């Protein structure tokens, strides 16, 4: 955090946000973005408040115009190993460290800051509705994760990942019960644990 001796460099501010904490399957996706003040992007907002078409359009603009951006995937096995909170903090740290140019300051959506960040940072509750760089990060995280879940749907069509993106919808829970978990399921999550027990794989 900021100190009296070392004020943060606010010329390169990164926004950080994640998508996919709640799903039973697929990765957690974290994005970090440094926007370019000389190339503003109209229409930025929390990704959850945008239509799919609008998100995809904005994601293209962000990738074209941002000074730096990075999308980090934390896979299901690592989520099971770390727990979802630590997986989120780990993904945020990796995403920030991957930015080039390096950020001088980071605004991170939520109420927790990862340790060992490459720059001073601020945790901002509801930041995806307040800070444009976090909005951009939320859009990249959401669109990248959705695209990844479409790939997983082609590999595991029996689960319907294309529709529910791994979230615990009734259709997903029914498929989990019928087919058991696949390697992309988070075994530490209760419905997946139950499915493993039912399948005799515990």
Buried (B, 14 or more C-beta within 10 A) or exposed (E): EEEEEEEBEEEBBBBBBBBBEEBBBBBBBBBBBBBEEEEEBEEBBBBEEBEEEBBBBBBEBBBEBBBBBBBBBBBBBBBBEBEBEBBBBBBBBBBBBBBEEBBBBBBBBBEEBBEEBBBBBBBBEEBBBEBBBBBBBBBBBBBBBBEBBEEBBEEBEEBBBBEBBBBBBEEBBEBBEEEBBBEBBBBBBEBBBBBBEEEEEE
